[in-house]
Amino acid sequence: MADNFRVIFVELAQGVDSKTACVNLATKLKTSEEKVALFLKGKPLFAPSNKDKALKQAKLLASLGIKSKLQASTSPTPSQQIPSSQRDERIFDALDYITSSLIRLEEKLEELEQRLPEAQLKAPDEITDEWQDDDLMLDEELITTPAKRSNLFLYILIATVVILLIVLAVYLGFPNLFSFRCG
């Protein structure tokens, strides 16, 4: 007996436009319209899950005018291998997720930098613009120590990237670790 079920697309409800359904579902799931369009062509959108979760997914689809059915899915045994194209696709999806996470972090950092008071932003410029009209005195030390700045954001960004790369490595190294079974 299979303990996992997959939601499969059947057809659109009468009076529902495929473009509208695609946009609504993509917005509801916060995913790309391309993935939803592939679902409407027969490619699975959701991973196999227990019956309750699969029924909730089917109910969500029905509320948007998309008819679907549950299909029993057996979990793969260790002797079964994932085709390399699926494996590559999963790797690219993981890398895409990491890249989009980094982009969001970078945008947050830029937003925080814009919120800094203007006095803090102008202070380094004023230090570099100070020139003497007299000749430079070579007896003075030419190297000045840079002003201390907090590297907290840089450390957080680096730590996040390292954690995401570790999770990706564990996922790729031990794929059976992430297969959940009920019962």
N, C-alpha and C positions, 0 to 999 in steps of 0.2 A: 504494500500500500504506500502510495506516495504521500509524503508529508509536506511537500512544497507545491505551490500553485503559481501559475503565471497568468497574467491578464492579457488576453489576446483581443485585438480589434476585430469586430464583426462588420459593422456598418454604421453610418450616421443616421440619426433619427430623421424622420420626415420633416422637411422645412429647415434643416440645419445646413448651412454652407460650410464646406470643408475649410475654407480660409478662416472664417469666423471661429470655428471650433478649434482650429490649430492655434490661433492667436490667444483665445480664451484659456486653453489648456496650458500653453506655454507660460502665460502670465500667472495662472494659478499654481503651477509647479515650479515657477521661477527657473525655467530652462529655456533652451533655444527652440525657435520655431522649426528648425531643421530636424531636430530629434523627434518632435511631435509629428512632423510630416512623414518621417520614416515610420513612425508607429502606425500612422494611418495607412501606410503601404504594407504593413505586416510585420515590421521589425518590432521586437519587444521594447517597451519603454521602461517597465519596472523589472527589477530583479525578482527571481522566484522567492516567494515568502510563504508564511503560514496562511491557512485558510482565512482567518479573521482579517488579516491585513490585506489579502488579495480581494476579499469582499468589499472592504472599505475603498480600495482603489477602483473597483468596478462601480461602486456607488458614486464616487466622485466623477468618473467618466460619464455615467448615466445622467448626472445632474447638469452636465455640459452638453447633452444631446449626442453622446457617443455610445453606441451599443457595443458591449464587449462580452466575452465569456471567459470562464476560468478553465485552464488546461492543467492537468496534473503534470508535475515536473519531478522527475527523480533526481536526487542529488548525485553528482558524478562520483564514481569510486576513484580511489587513488590510481588505479590502473588506467583509467581513461585520461587522455591528455587533452588539454585545451589546444585547438589549432593555433598556429603561430600568428595568423592574421587577427584572431580574436585577442590573443595575448598582446600583440602590438597595439591594437585598438584600445585595450584597457590601459596600457602604459601611456599612450598618448592622452587619453582622457585624464589620467592622474597628473601628468605633466601640465596639461591645460588647466586643471584645477589649481595646481601649485602656482602657475604663472598668473592666473587671474587673482589669486590670493595676494601675491606679491604686488601686483598692480594696485589692488585696493589698499594695501598697506602704504604704498608710496603716495597714493592720493591723500590718505589720512595724514601722513607726515607733512605733505605740502600744505594741507589745510591748517595744521597746527602751527606751522612756520608763519603762515599768513596772519594768524591770530596774535603773534608776538607783538609787543609794543614796538612802535616805530623807533623809539630811542635805542632799543637793543639792536635793531637792524642797521641804524645809521652809525652807531659807535665804531664799528670796525672801519668804515669808510673814512671817518674823520681822522682816525689814527694814521691811515696811509696817506692822506692828503696834506699832512703837516710837512712843509718844506721850509728850509732856511734860505734866505736870500744870500747869505754869505757863502763862501767856499766851504766845502765839507772839511771837517777836521778829521784827519785820518788817525789821530791819536785816540779817538773815541771808539768804542766797540761798535762794529757795524751790524752785528747780529742781535736782534731783539727777540725776546721770548714771545711767542704768540699768546694771545689772550686765551684763558681756559674756557672751553665750552663743554657743555654737558653732552656726553655721547650716549645717553640713555636710549634715544630712539634708534641709533645705529645698533646698539647691543640687542635691543628687542627685535629688530629686523633680522639680524644675523641669527639669533636664537630661533626665531620662527622658521627661517629657511632650513636651518640644521634639523629642527624637529620634523618638518615636513619631509625632508630627504630621508631621515631615519625611518619614518613611517612608510614611505615608498619602498625603501630597501627591505623592510620586514615584510611588507605585502608581497613584493616580488620574490623574496627568498622563501617565504613560507605561506603559499597561497591557501593551504588547507587550514591554517590557523584562523582564517576569516570566514570559513564556511560554518554557518550556524545550523544546528539541527534541533528540532523540537521533539520531545517525547522520548 
